[in-house]
Amino acid sequence: MPMNSNNPSILSIGDTVTLDIGAIAHGGHFVARHEGQVIFVRHAITGETAKVKITGLSKKLAFGDAIEIINPSKDRVTAPCAFAKPDGCGGCDFQHIDINAQRELKAKVIQEQFLRLAKMDIKPEVISVEPQSGLHWRTRINFAISKNGKPGFYAAKSKTVVEVDQCLLAADEINSLDIFNRKWRGNDRLNIAVSSLKETNISRGGRSISGPTQLNETFDDFIYKVSPNSFWQGHKSAPKKLVDIAMDFLSLNKGDKVCDLYGGTGLFTAPILKIIGEKGEVHLIESDERAVKDASKIFHKQSNVTLYLGRVENILPLIKTVDVILLDPPRAGAGELVIDQMLEKKPKTIVYISCDPASLARDTMLLKNKDYNLEKITAVDLFPMTHHIECVAKYNLS
C-alpha cells in the first residue's frame, strides 16, 4: 500500500520505508523515526539501515518489521530457527542477534528504565546460564492451536497462529514428542511441562491428557512435587541460579521471620528454611490455588511455614513481625499499596525478583522514597533469544 499521496509523511499499514535503526527499547523493539514519526521496529539492530514494512499504527506510534537489511550490524547472525522472521513466530525477538550482544542490549534496557523511572544511573551485569547457545532451555511451553489443528505460536501483535514443527527454545524432550504431526481438535492451548527428572506432562484446558500429574523438580538436595500447571521457572537452570543469588542477597540469620510474597509452590521457602532453622518462620502468600495446594504437600511437615491463599495486599497486613521480605511478583510489579504494606513492617532487607525492568524500576523509586536503598542488582539471562530478562535486587533500610 503506498503512503498517503496528499501527505507522504503519514504512514499506512503495508507501507515500506528505509530507516536508520536507533536504540533498543523496552519490549524488544528498536526505535527509528520517519518524518518525526516514532516507529518501533522488530528484526533490526541498532546502527543498521533497513527497509521496514509498517505492520501497525496507534495514535502516537507506528510498528514495523525490518524486511531487508541494507547495512547490517556486526552483531547480526543468521537466526537458527526458520520461524524467527517477519510474518513468522512472535516468540523470539533476538534470534538474529549474537548471544553476547543480546545481553549487552538487555543491560542497556535495564539501565535506561532505571534512569527514566527510578532516577538512578546503574550499570547492571547480565549473567549467562547454560546452555550457552541460548537454545533448548525451555521446560514449560504453551502452544496455540491453528485452524488446521496444528500446534504453533502467535505472530507478533496478532492472533494469527504460525504453525511450527519444533521450537528451538524448547527442551529436547518437548521437540521429540509426537505433537506436531497430530491434528488437535478444538482451540484449547496445548500445555507441555518437562521436569528436571525428564518427566513430561501434556495437558489441555487444565486437564492432564498424558504423563504424570505431579512432576519432580530437584536441584541440590531440594525436592519439589509440582503440578504441571502450577507456575515453575521455565528455564531449566533458573531454579538453582535464582535460589543461589536470592540466598546470598537475603543474608539470613537463624530465627529470622521471613515473608515469601507471590511465593508460588515454595521454590525459595525450602532453602530459606534450611538457613533460618526451626526457630525461624516463613509466611508464604500466593493467589494461585493449585500452587498453594502443591506447597501444602511440600511443607506439610514444617510447622514453622504458614501458607496463605489470596492476594498479597489482602493478607500481608495480617502478618505482624517480619525481619526479611522476598517477593517475586507478576510482570506488573508489586505496586504502591504492597510496597507501603511491606515497609510498615520495617524489614532489615528486601530482595525483589523481577521479570520486568520497568516495573522493577518503578517499585525501586517507591522504595527509595521510603528510605530503602538499592544495594545491588544482578540480571540473569533466563530468556535468551527473547527481549525478556530476570533481575534480582537487594534493598536495605538507610
C-alpha positions, 0 to 999 in steps of 0.5 A, a space after each residue: 500500500 503506498 503512503 498517503 499521496 496528499 501527505 507522504 509523511 503519514 504512514 499506512 499499514 503495508 507501507 515500506 520505508 528505509 530507516 536508520 535503526 536507533 536504540 533498543 527499547 523496552 519490549 524488544 523493539 528498536 526505535 527509528 523515526 520517519 518524518 518525526 514519526 516514532 516507529 518501533 521496529 522488530 528484526 533490526 539492530 541498532 546502527 543498521 539501515 533497513 527497509 521496514 514494512 509498517 505492520 501497525 499504527 496507534 495514535 502516537 506510534 507506528 510498528 514495523 518489521 525490518 524486511 531487508 537489511 541494507 547495512 547490517 550490524 556486526 552483531 547480526 547472525 543468521 537466526 537458527 530457527 526458520 520461524 524467527 522472521 517477519 510474518 513468522 513466530 512472535 516468540 523470539 525477538 533476538 534470534 538474529 542477534 549474537 548471544 553476547 550482544 543480546 545481553 549487552 542490549 538487555 543491560 542497556 534496557 535495564 539501565 535506561 528504565 532505571 534512569 527514566 523511572 527510578 532516577 538512578 544511573 546503574 550499570 547492571 551485569 547480565 549473567 549467562 546460564 547454560 546452555 550457552 547457545 541460548 537454545 533448548 532451555 525451555 521446560 514449560 511451553 504453551 502452544 496455540 492451536 491453528 485452524 488446521 489443528 496444528 500446534 504453533 505460536 502467535 505472530 507478533 501483535 496478532 492472533 494469527 497462529 504460525 504453525 511450527 514443527 519444533 521450537 528451538 527454545 524448547 527442551 529436547 524432550 518437548 521437540 521429540 514428542 509426537 505433537 506436531 504431526 497430530 491434528 488437535 481438535 478444538 482451540 484449547 492451548 496445548 500445555 507441555 511441562 518437562 521436569 528436571 527428572 525428564 518427566 513430561 506432562 501434556 495437558 489441555 484446558 487444565 486437564 492432564 491428557 498424558 504423563 504424570 500429574 505431579 512432576 519432580 523438580 530437584 536441584 541440590 538436595 531440594 525436592 519439589 512435587 509440582 503440578 504441571 500447571 502450577 507456575 515453575 521457572 521455565 528455564 531449566 537452570 533458573 531454579 538453582 541460579 535464582 535460589 543461589 543469588 536470592 540466598 546470598 542477597 537475603 543474608 539470613 540469620 537463624 530465627 529470622 521471620 521471613 515473608 515469601 510474597 507471590 511465593 508460588 509452590 515454595 521454590 525459595 521457602 525450602 532453602 530459606 528454611 534450611 538457613 533460618 532453622 526451626 526457630 525461624 518462620 516463613 509466611 508464604 502468600 500466593 493467589 494461585 490455588 493449585 500452587 498453594 495446594 502443591 506447597 501444602 504437600 511440600 511443607 506439610 511437615 514444617 510447622 514453622 511455614 504458614 501458607 496463605 491463599 489470596 492476594 498479597 495486599 489482602 493478607 500481608 497486613 495480617 502478618 505482624 513481625 517480619 525481619 526479611 521480605 522476598 517477593 517475586 511478583 507478576 510482570 506488573 510489579 508489586 505496586 504502591 499499596 504492597 510496597 507501603 504494606 511491606 515497609 510498615 513492617 520495617 524489614 532489615 532487607 528486601 530482595 525483589 525478583 523481577 521479570 520486568 525492568 520497568 516495573 522493577 524500576 518503578 517499585 525501586 523509586 517507591 522504595 527509595 522514597 521510603 528510605 530503602 536503598 538499592 544495594 545491588 542488582 544482578 540480571 540473569 539471562 533466563 530468556 535468551 533469544 527473547 527481549 525478556 530478562 530476570 533481575 534480582 535486587 537487594 534493598 536495605 533500610 538507610 
